[in-house]
Amino acid sequence: MLSPYITINFEYVNFSLLWYISAIVHNIIQKDDREIPGKTLYYYKLHIRRNDECEWYKEVLFEEIEKFRNSLIKYFPNVKNIPFPQKSIFSYLPYIGKIYSDENNDVLIEKKYVLDNFFQVICEFSQSYKVHEFDKFFSE
């Protein structure tokens, strides 16, 4: 006669690390503004990757990134100490975005590097994952 028994295998999974993400500015996309003829908008295409290998892209304007940063500052005042790019003159003059120059390109490249660093620091700060605005900003 066989005796009934149950085998239970338990593997420890640290769920607190399961949903950590990383984000970088994959590229910057220039598009015409539909509301203001002749004005160019720059979209920052973010490459977002979770540590479970799920990844997606999201296009956002600089103003949306700035709004996200300001929402985090409300919860974590030290976020304002993380280097963050300033708005460039291109965002204040409606038609200058149409004029391509190496200076414009250099400004965008510098913004990309500073934003990459900003996202790296924010994504490594585990407390930021508890804030609703964090999930909302990085959602697909």
C-alpha positions in Angstrom: 0.0 0.0 0.0 1.2 3.4 -0.9 1.3 6.0 1.8 0.1 9.4 0.7 2.4 12.3 1.1 2.8 15.8 -0.3 6.0 17.3 -1.5 6.2 21.1 -1.3 9.1 22.9 -2.9 9.5 26.5 -1.8 11.6 28.9 -3.6 12.3 32.3 -2.1 11.4 35.2 -4.4 12.1 38.7 -3.4 9.0 40.5 -4.7 10.2 43.9 -3.6 12.8 43.8 -6.4 10.5 42.3 -9.1 9.2 45.5 -10.6 12.2 47.7 -10.5 12.7 49.6 -13.8 15.3 51.5 -15.6 14.7 54.3 -18.1 16.8 56.1 -20.6 16.1 58.7 -23.4 16.3 56.4 -26.4 16.1 59.3 -28.8 14.6 62.8 -29.3 12.0 63.1 -32.0 11.2 66.4 -33.7 7.6 66.9 -34.7 5.5 69.8 -35.9 3.1 71.3 -33.4 -0.5 70.8 -34.6 -1.7 73.9 -32.7 0.9 76.4 -33.7 2.0 76.2 -37.4 5.7 76.5 -37.8 6.5 75.5 -34.2 8.5 72.3 -33.6 8.1 70.1 -30.5 10.7 67.7 -29.2 9.5 64.4 -27.9 11.7 62.4 -25.7 11.3 58.7 -26.5 11.9 56.8 -23.3 13.1 53.2 -23.3 11.7 51.7 -20.1 12.7 48.3 -19.0 11.6 46.3 -15.9 13.9 43.9 -14.3 11.7 41.0 -15.4 12.8 41.9 -19.0 9.5 43.5 -19.9 10.2 46.7 -21.9 8.3 49.4 -23.7 8.8 52.9 -25.2 6.9 56.0 -24.3 7.1 59.5 -26.0 6.8 62.5 -23.6 7.4 66.2 -23.9 10.0 67.9 -21.7 7.1 69.6 -19.9 5.7 66.2 -18.9 9.1 65.1 -17.5 9.3 68.4 -15.6 5.8 67.9 -14.2 6.8 64.4 -13.1 9.9 65.7 -11.3 7.8 68.4 -9.6 5.3 65.8 -8.4 8.2 63.8 -6.9 9.6 66.9 -5.1 6.4 67.2 -3.2 7.0 63.8 -1.6 10.8 63.8 -1.6 12.3 67.3 -1.4 15.8 66.0 -2.1 14.8 65.2 -5.7 15.4 68.9 -6.5 19.1 68.2 -5.8 19.4 65.7 -8.7 20.7 67.5 -11.7 17.9 68.4 -14.1 18.1 70.3 -17.4 16.6 73.7 -17.7 14.1 74.7 -20.4 16.0 75.9 -23.4 15.4 79.1 -25.3 13.8 76.9 -28.0 10.7 76.3 -25.8 10.1 80.1 -25.3 10.3 81.2 -29.0 7.6 79.5 -31.0 9.4 79.5 -34.4 13.0 78.9 -33.5 12.5 75.2 -33.3 12.3 75.1 -37.1 15.8 76.5 -37.4 18.3 73.6 -37.1 21.7 74.4 -35.8 24.6 72.5 -34.2 23.9 74.6 -31.1 20.3 73.3 -31.0 21.6 69.7 -31.4 24.2 70.2 -28.6 21.5 71.5 -26.2 19.3 68.4 -26.9 22.2 66.0 -26.5 23.1 67.6 -23.2 19.5 67.3 -22.1 19.5 63.7 -23.0 22.6 62.9 -20.8 21.2 64.9 -17.8 17.8 63.2 -18.1 19.4 59.8 -18.4 21.2 60.5 -15.1 18.0 61.8 -13.5 16.0 58.7 -14.5 18.8 56.4 -13.2 18.8 58.1 -9.8 15.0 58.2 -9.5 14.6 54.5 -10.5 17.3 53.4 -8.0 15.4 55.2 -5.2 13.1 52.5 -3.9 10.8 55.0 -2.1 9.8 56.6 -5.4 8.0 53.4 -6.4 5.4 54.0 -3.7 4.2 57.2 -5.3 1.3 57.0 -7.6 2.8 59.6 -10.0 5.8 57.3 -10.5 3.6 54.4 -11.8 1.5 56.8 -13.9 4.5 58.4 -15.6 6.2 55.1 -16.5 3.1 53.2 -17.4 2.7 51.8 -20.9 
